[in-house]
Amino acid sequence: MNKLLFSTLLLFSFTFLITSCDNDDEPEIINFDYNAQINSPSTADKRVGESIHIHVDFESQTEKTVHHVNVKIYNKADPTQVIYDAPGDAHVHEEDGLFDYHDDFPLTAEKGVAAHTDWILEAKVWAHEAGLAETVESIEFHVHPE
């Protein structure tokens, strides 16, 4: 009986050791290596009434999926004053590793732009879960009166 009990315990221990070393349950670490290249607008001064062209290239240097992007313009003195926040749905899911974003935005009083204000354009890209592999790039520009 002791031999049978000992053999069963030995077999159980061996089985436990084999299954406990299995790494299939560990999440795969993916290197997205995201980049947000702001091509336009420039940091040059602007004027109230002008329209700026927004052009940002979002890219995965490792050619992984670009899952989410966001472009935001906010007041440097009051970051809660956001005058531009796009695209409406941040989930773009570009599998080829490149998402090219373009839009035109008028710098008008109706949009909340006042003369002699400093603005920050922020471009953000991240993976499927919020904050995962997040990369943020930004530029600043000043707006003068018309």
N, C-alpha and C positions, 0 to 999 in steps of 0.2 A: 504494500500500500504506500509506503514511504517513497519507493522508487517511482511509482505512478504519480504521486503528488509532486515530487521533485522534477520529474520529466515535464509535467504540465506547467509548472512554474517556470521552468527553463524555456520552454517553447513560448509561453506568454511573454516573458521578458525579451526574448529574441525578436518576436513579432512587434512588440512595442518599440524597440530600438530601431527597427527597420522603418516603421511608419512614422516615427517621430522625426526622422531625418529628412522627410520628404519636403521639398521646397516649393511644391506646386501651389501652395496656398499663399505664398508671399507675393505681393503685388510687383509687377514688372516696373522697373524704374525707366522712364522714357525721358530722353534728353530732347526737349523741344527747341531750346536755344533760340527764343523769339527775338525779333528785332522790329522796331517801329521807326521807320525812316520818314521824317516830316520833310517833304519836298516843297510844299507851299502851304501857307504863306511864309514869307521871309520874316526876319526880325526887323526889317526896315519900318520906319514910322508910316502910319496910315492916316487917313482923314475920315471924319464922320461923313457919311454919304457914299463912300467907296464900297465896292463889293470885293471881297477877297475870295480867291480860289483855294480850296482846301484839297490837298493831295498828300495822302499818306500811304506808304507801302508797308504792309504788315507781312512779316516773313518768318518762317521757321528755317534756320540755317541748316537743320538736319532733315528738311523736307517732310516734317510731320504736319499733321492737320492744324490749320489755324482755326481754332474753335470760336473764340470770342474777341471782339474788338470794340473800342469806344474812342470817340473823339469829342473832346469837351473844350469849350472856351469859357473861362471865368475871370472875374475881376481880381487882379493881384492884391488889391487892398481889402477886398471882401470876397473870399473864396466861395461864399454862399450865393453870390450873384453869378449864376450860370446863364449865359446867353445862347449857348449852343451845346447840344448833347445828342450825339447821333452815332451810329444808326439807331433807329427805334428798337430794333431787335438786335442785341449784341451778338447773338449766336449766328455766325456766318458759315461755319463748318466748311472751309475750303481745304480739301484733301491734298491738293498739290503743293501745299506749303506756302502759298502766296495769295494775299488778298490786297487788291489795289482799290483804295477808297478815294472818291472824288465828290466834291460838292462846292456850291457857291453860296456865300453868306454875305448879306448886306450889313454894313456897319452903320446902322441908322438908330435914331433916337427911339423909334418904335420897337426896336429889338433890345433897347436898354443900354445902348452905347452912348456915352457922354464924352465931350471933348476933354482932352488932357487926362485920359485914364490909361492905365497900364493893364494889359490883358495877358493871360497865359493860355496857350493852346496846348492841350495835353492829349497825347495819343497812347492808348493802353491796349495791350494784347495779352490774353491768358488762355490757358488750356481749358479742359472741360469743367473742372471744378473751380469755383471762385478762388482767385489768388494763386492757383497752381501755375508755376512757371511764368508768373506775371512780369511783364516788362513795361515800363512807363518812360516815355520820352516827352520833353516839353520844350517850347520856345516862348519867348516873351516879345510883345510888341506894344508900341505906344500909339494912341489915337489922338490926333490934333483936331481942332475945329475945321469946318469946311473951308 
